[in-house]
């Protein structure tokens, strides 16, 4: 889902932005949110002035990385449903969600950004709620019917927070499995 601002970028500027977002994502995963902005620009193959022209602050770059990842995650629901049974698609989507939120640096930096930018928080929540709703609708008859997309979002958000706090990817997987068990009818 492109924003109006993204559509209006010249092709070369758009390519630079895409490379910056890819480089920043990789750097945040490796080194956390405090990684060098100069190193991100270098990895993207652009000058530091290009980075700062597009993302004047580190927080704006982190926000853009988060927005891009959220949009890709939301779009993945339909892609997963095209290749997997609905229950497996939901479980795979939960793994993708956890991976996105437990990236080193992202989980530490995002609470501040999301608290300050209600539009981003609401936009992200709506995209992800719709994706979970799509997955739950597809799994009708297989999973419990009394669970809403909001319920699943709150549960997996809690799993992500606990796992990030504990720095334990295996814990996230176990808790996501427990969530899936709770979604099955008894």
NUTORPA-67608 format. One record per residue (C-alpha): residue in one letter; x, y, z. Coordinates in steps of 0.1 Angstrom, whole numbers, plus 5000, padded with zeros to 4 digits. Each point is the difference from the previous one (the first is absolute). Example, Ala and Ser with C-alpha at 12.3 -4.5 7.8 and 13.67 -1.06 7.14 Angstrom:
NUTORPA-67608
a512349555078s501450344993
end
This chain:
NUTORPA-67608
x500050005000x501750324988x499550335017x499450314979x503550125008x501549674987x498050024967x501350354994x503749915003x502150004968x501149654989x503650055011x498950155033x497749705006x502949764992x502150195025x497349985027x499549634994x503749935003x500250215032x497149815015x501549674991x503450105014x498450155032x498049685006x503149794997x502050235022x497350025027x499849625000x503849965004x500950295023x496850155014x498450344996x503250195010x501949884969x501950264981x498050214975x503150044979x500449624998x496449974989x500550254972x503249824989x498349665000x497250164979x502550144975x499050365007x501650305016x499250105036x498350324987x497549784980x499149815031x499550315021x498150184972x497549714999x500149915038x501150315020x500049805033x500749655011x496549975013x498650084965x502149734985x498949755026x496450104994x500449954963x501649665005x497249905023x497350124976x501549824971x500349675020x496550045013x498650044965x502049704988x498749795029x496450104994x500349924963x501549665009x496649875013x498649954965x503349864988x500149745028x496449904994x500849944963x502549735010x499049865034x496949875017x498550295021x501149875034x503649964988x499850344983x499050165032x502849835020x502650104973x498650365001x500450015038x503749904996x500550284975x498350245024x502349895029x503150024978x499150364990x499450125035x502949825017x502750134977x502950135020x499650375004x496550034985x498249875031x502050255021x499450304978x496449954990x498150075032x501350364999x499250044964x496549845002x499150205031x500950334983x498549934966x496449895004x499449994963x502749744995x498749795029x496450014988x501049944964x502249705010x497449865023x497350024973x502249834974x500949725023x496549955014x498749974964x502749744992x499149805031x496350034992x500649864965x501949715014x497449935027x497250024974x501849754978x500449775030x496350015008x498849655012x503649905009x500750265027x497750145027x497450244988x499850205032x503550154996x500450344982x502950144981x500550255028x500349715025x502749834979x501850334995x500050075038x501249655007x502849994975x501050365009x500449875036x502149714988x502250234981x500650235030x500849725023x502349834975x501850334993x500450075037x501449665006x502149994968x498749654994x498949914965x499249645012x497650155026x498250194972x499649684980x498649815030x497650275009x498850034964x499449634999x498050045033x498050284984x499249774970x498949725024x497750255017x498450094966x499049644993x496549905012x500049775029
end
